[in-house]
């Protein structure tokens, strides 16, 4: 389909250029030159008349009166005595040149360049619409005009192929064709003839006996001739009907089939009846190669013996796709000869296609440079696409999109991008106190509140703060590698994160700054990875990190896991 549109577009461009060229050289350029010439002559004669009769009003009137009387006489002679028009015209011209020599010389000086311009124009116009062609002549008769000698040789080859049968002698047929004389000549585009028309003219003048028939061409190659075109078309319609009608598309032959009326040789097998043409089109399948299955054969084993892939074997034999073994005696097609014709089906296909979403980046100084955090996950959209699909002999060979309708708009992802400069808190190395967990904060160095009973209930965590200065804004890190299971906000914890480390162990980090959570649920974190910043959200009397260790669902004292037996 794409090739059809390309060829159609090129033809439109050629026609448009030809029309534009004709308008330019035949209409616009002649009118423009004529206008310029008349304007120039009018201005020149007016200037000359003014200069000649300046201060001589009587002479000017006398000259004008004589010129007007001469024109009236010429017009009267033209309508009353046409045969005397040219003698009278020559009389007045000769008389005027004798009496007004100065004006005659001036007009002659103007006429020479004007005539040269007119000659140049018509010369350019003549050669602009003509192309150098190869003229072919035989016994004084012009066979036609072609662009190159290669077109002539190709026409002779086509004529010879038409004159011989499948087993005929092409050289003998070439010898029977007229040997045209070649010469060059400038001609217009409408004088050129096609290669096929020239071949027809050569066949007509061949020394072999010919009969009128309809030639069948497949992709430009001559196949055979049939007595009449209706029989030939009937054979192809019957063959196409054997493949069945396509319920969701248009079925046709992939090859271009032409029917050419002309003269074809009376002898040999060139002109055949409809049955012979049908047999010729089906004969290729007789050379297909089959393998007879033996005991224990499998599709893979047969493919290996035939030196083809298993996918190629199942493409030739679709029924073998689900077969594990083959029954002895099963005929398996392992090689298919190229058919003269292939079936093409063009059908409409409607599918839903996922469309990608965009990612919106949101700069934030709460996060360090090089860190990101997904705020809103992107969701892909969906488009309903209608295509024209071309299938040749069961294989998809091309597709063309003809329409697209948006069914679901994609939802863009929103990702926070850290812009905060890397400071000492970020670069300070993580602390390992000898336990299986890292110290969960960078900077804060003391436990403000221990794992203990207070105010009538168990404080099942340790609160981490700083000995000097504030802990607010300091970096919270993952105490061990794991997967984030909670990243959100709680009435008591404030903004917090919970990480599953496997083997029943989890850790919890609470009272973080709003908007500082750097990881989402499902993220995999490594030991020491920054995950948040210490804040005072939720139920907290001051900025600190509330850190818990949970074993099999029970909160335990974090200190032993940090490598601390006492503090």
Rosetta blueprint (number, residue, H / E / L):
1 X L
2 X H
3 X H
4 X H
5 X H
6 X H
7 X H
8 X H
9 X H
10 X H
11 X H
12 X H
13 X H
14 X H
15 X H
16 X H
17 X H
18 X H
19 X H
20 X H
21 X H
22 X H
23 X H
24 X H
25 X H
26 X H
27 X H
28 X H
29 X H
30 X H
31 X H
32 X H
33 X H
34 X H
35 X H
36 X H
37 X H
38 X H
39 X H
40 X H
41 X H
42 X H
43 X H
44 X H
45 X H
46 X H
47 X H
48 X H
49 X H
50 X H
51 X H
52 X H
53 X L
54 X L
55 X L
56 X L
57 X H
58 X H
59 X H
60 X H
61 X H
62 X H
63 X H
64 X H
65 X H
66 X H
67 X H
68 X H
69 X H
70 X H
71 X H
72 X H
73 X H
74 X H
75 X H
76 X H
77 X H
78 X H
79 X H
80 X H
81 X L
82 X H
83 X H
84 X H
85 X H
86 X H
87 X H
88 X H
89 X H
90 X H
91 X H
92 X H
93 X H
94 X H
95 X H
96 X H
97 X H
98 X H
99 X H
100 X L
101 X H
102 X H
103 X H
104 X H
105 X H
106 X H
107 X H
108 X H
109 X H
110 X H
111 X H
112 X H
113 X H
114 X H
115 X H
116 X H
117 X H
118 X H
119 X H
120 X H
121 X H
122 X H
123 X H
124 X H
125 X H
126 X H
127 X H
128 X H
129 X L
130 X L
131 X E
132 X E
133 X E
134 X E
135 X E
136 X E
137 X E
138 X E
139 X L
140 X L
141 X E
142 X E
143 X E
144 X E
145 X E
146 X E
147 X L
148 X L
149 X H
150 X H
151 X H
152 X H
153 X H
154 X H
155 X H
156 X H
157 X H
158 X H
159 X H
160 X H
161 X H
162 X H
163 X H
164 X L
165 X L
166 X L
167 X L
168 X L
169 X L
170 X H
171 X H
172 X H
173 X H
174 X H
175 X H
176 X H
177 X L
178 X L
179 X L
180 X L
181 X E
182 X E
183 X E
184 X E
185 X E
186 X E
187 X E
188 X L
189 X H
190 X H
191 X H
192 X E
193 X L
194 X L
195 X H
196 X H
197 X H
198 X H
199 X H
200 X H
201 X H
202 X H
203 X H
204 X H
205 X L
206 X L
207 X L
208 X L
209 X L
210 X E
211 X E
212 X E
213 X E
214 X E
215 X E
216 X E
217 X E
218 X E
219 X L
220 X L
221 X E
222 X E
223 X E
224 X E
225 X E
226 X E
227 X L
228 X L
229 X H
230 X H
231 X H
232 X H
233 X H
234 X H
235 X H
236 X H
237 X H
238 X H
239 X H
240 X H
241 X H
242 X L
243 X L
244 X L
245 X L
246 X L
247 X L
248 X L
249 X E
250 X E
251 X E
252 X E
253 X E
254 X L
255 X L
256 X L
257 X E
258 X E
259 X E
260 X E
261 X E
262 X E
263 X E
264 X E
265 X E
266 X L
267 X L
268 X L
269 X L
270 X L
271 X E
272 X E
273 X L
274 X H
275 X H
276 X H
277 X H
278 X H
279 X H
280 X H
281 X H
282 X H
283 X H
284 X H
285 X H
286 X H
287 X H
288 X L
289 X E
290 X E
291 X E
292 X E
293 X L
294 X L
295 X L
296 X L
297 X L
298 X L
299 X H
300 X H
301 X H
302 X H
303 X H
304 X H
305 X H
306 X L
307 X L
308 X L
309 X L
310 X H
311 X H
312 X H
313 X H
314 X H
315 X H
316 X H
317 X L
318 X H
319 X H
320 X H
321 X L
322 X L
323 X L
324 X L
325 X L
326 X L
327 X L
328 X L
329 X L
330 X L
331 X E
332 X E
333 X E
334 X E
335 X E
336 X L
337 X L
338 X L
339 X L
340 X L
341 X L
342 X L
343 X E
344 X E
345 X E
346 X E
347 X E
348 X E
349 X E
350 X E
351 X E
352 X E
353 X E
354 X E
355 X E
356 X L
357 X L
358 X L
359 X E
360 X E
361 X E
362 X E
363 X E
364 X E
365 X E
366 X E
367 X E
368 X E
369 X L
370 X L
371 X L
372 X E
373 X E
374 X E
375 X E
376 X E
377 X L
378 X L
379 X E
380 X L
381 X E
382 X E
383 X E
384 X E
385 X E
386 X E
387 X E
388 X E
389 X E
390 X E
391 X E
392 X E
393 X L
394 X L
395 X E
396 X E
397 X E
398 X E
399 X E
400 X E
401 X E
402 X E
403 X E
404 X E
405 X E
406 X E
407 X E
408 X E
409 X L
410 X L
411 X E
412 X L
413 X E
414 X E
415 X E
416 X E
417 X E
418 X E
419 X E
420 X E
421 X L
422 X L
423 X L
424 X H
425 X H
426 X H
427 X H
428 X L
429 X L
430 X L
431 X L
432 X L
433 X L
434 X L
435 X L
436 X L
437 X L
438 X L
439 X L
440 X L
441 X E
442 X E
443 X L
444 X L
445 X L
446 X E
447 X E
448 X E
449 X E
450 X L
451 X L
452 X E
453 X E
454 X E
455 X L
456 X L
457 X E
458 X E
459 X E
460 X L
461 X L
462 X E
463 X E
464 X E
465 X E
466 X L
467 X L
468 X L
469 X L
470 X L
471 X L
472 X L
473 X L
474 X L
475 X E
476 X E
477 X E
478 X L
479 X L
480 X L
481 X L
482 X E
483 X E
484 X E
485 X E
486 X E
487 X E
488 X E
489 X E
490 X E
491 X L
492 X L
493 X L
494 X E
495 X E
496 X E
497 X E
498 X E
499 X E
500 X E
501 X E
502 X E
503 X L
504 X L
505 X E
506 X E
507 X E
508 X E
509 X E
510 X E
511 X E
512 X E
513 X L
514 X L
515 X L
516 X L
517 X L
518 X L
519 X L
520 X L
521 X L
522 X L
523 X L
524 X E
525 X E
526 X L
527 X L
528 X L
529 X L
530 X E
531 X E
532 X E
533 X E
534 X E
535 X L
536 X L
537 X L
538 X L
539 X L
540 X L
541 X L
542 X L
543 X L
544 X L
545 X E
546 X E
547 X E
548 X E
549 X E
550 X E
551 X E
552 X L
553 X L
554 X E
555 X E
556 X E
557 X L
558 X L
559 X H
560 X H
561 X H
562 X H
563 X L
564 X L
565 X L
566 X L
567 X L
